[in-house]
Amino acid sequence: MTKTISRRKQRKAHFTAPSHVRRVIMSAALSKDLRAKYNVRCVPIRKDDEVKIKRGSQKGRDGKVTCVYRKKWVIHVDKVTREKANGGTVQIPVHPSNVEVTKLKLDNDRKKL
């Protein structure tokens, strides 16, 4: 990352960050029991993690992460949708900092936590 205190340069580095850096920035907090189990406060979010929304209009809803949209800095959660005027449904984007991971999808890399 950059070693500057300039707000302008920090914002430029954040919003033009490459995908592998965005993954780390798009981290979500773990629930209290997972935090105690793994001794880690937050982890990069990924598809198939189960999350609970803690902030915003959808507060209290929970579901499984269906998509991590790094380009737009958002995730899509299963069952968090709204109706469009023409009757179709669209997923509501949620920022990862506003969710809490309640169940991790574990694979070989994640078991090293």
N, C-alpha and C positions, 0 to 999 in steps of 0.2 A: 504494500500500500504506500501511499504518499506520505512524506514527512514534512507537511506544511501545516501552518495554522491559519492560512488564508481560507476564508469561507468560500470564496469563489472557486479556488482550486479543489477544495474538498468536495463541493457540489459537482464539479465537472468530473472528478474521479469516480464519484458515486454513480452518477447517471450514465456515464460512458463505460462502466465496468464490464469486462468480458464475462462470459457465462460461468466460468469456473470460480470467479470471485463473487458473482451474484449468488451462487449456491450458498456460500458461507454467510453472506449478508442476510439472505432470506432464511434465517434460523427462527425456530419457535421454541418457547419455553416448555419444559417438561412438567407434568403434574407432580404433586408432592410425593406420591409413592414411587414414581419412576425416578425422581430426583434422588430420593434416598437409596434406591436400588443401584443406580449407576454412578452416583456421585458426580453428576454433570447437570448443569443448570439448563442449558439449551442445546439443541442439535439442529443441523440443517434439515429442513422439511423435505419429505419425499412422497411420491405417489404411494397410496395404500396405507399410510399412517392414519390412525384414527385421532381426530381432534375435536376440541370443544371451543366454540367461539366465545371469547371473553369481553370483547368490546364492539360497539357499533349497534346498528339496528337489528342485527341477527343474533344479538347476545343471548347465550344460553343454549343455542342450537348445537348439535353435534352430529358428526358423520365422518365418512372416510374421504381422504383427499383423492380426487379424481384426476387432477391436473396441476402441475406446478408450472406456471407461466412466467418464466424468468424474464422474458422481454418486457412484460408489463408489471413486474414486481408483485404478482398476485398468485393466489392459489384458488382452485375451485373445489368446493366441498360438496359431496353427494347430498342430495335432498335440500340444498340451500339454493332455491330457484325462485323466479318470479314469472308471472304471466305477462306476455306481451299483449299489445292491443289487438293483434290479429289472432290471438288464441294460442300462439306458440309459447314455449317456455325457454328461458335463458338462465344460465348459471350466474349467480351473484359473485363477483370477485371479492376476495377477502385478503388483506395483507397478513403475511405470516406472523408479524409481531402481535397481532390481535387474537391469536389462537393459542391454545395449550394442548400439547400432545398428550393423549390419554393412553394410547397403545402404539408401540413402535412396530413397523414391519422389519423383522430381523432377518438378515442374511449373513453370509460369512464376514463381510466387512464390518457390519454393524454390531456383530457379537463381540468385537474387540473393545467395545465401550467398557 
